[in-house]
Amino acid sequence: MLDSIPVQPGWKAADIGCGPIGILDLLAQRVGPSGAVIGIERDQRFFDMGQAVVAQRGLSNVRMVLGDVLTAELESASFDLVHERLVLINMPVANQRALIDQMLALLKPGGTIALQDYDRISYAATRASFMDHPVRCVPRSV
């Protein structure tokens, strides 16, 4: 997926629900020392594991944030890339829209949102569904 997104050195990226490592290491490599990666994790156990992995791998451009992205104090319109993997499927449907809205709010104008989740509605959604949103959609074949 990251090969489909032109992540650049100096970018600021967020990995929502990163767990023990998510793609923090891959993002850290792509944004380089002039960039920054924020991993947001709400489970204390995964947060602690993530902190240890970040330290062990010497990922100096990665910072972990303990908390729920819906309530975490993150600066709006400050990220070039906001990513989540298997977060939507693990939250109540009533909160899914709020998560996507928050992810969009975190993006800089022209930023990229990347959703990696179980696809249960693709048969009903079309590319036109996303045309009103000022974000870049990267279709992916499975």
Summary of the structure (lengths in Angstrom):
residues: 142
radius of gyration: 14.7
end to end distance: 11.0
largest distance: 44.1
contacts: 393
relative contact order: 0.18
helix: 32%
strand: 24%
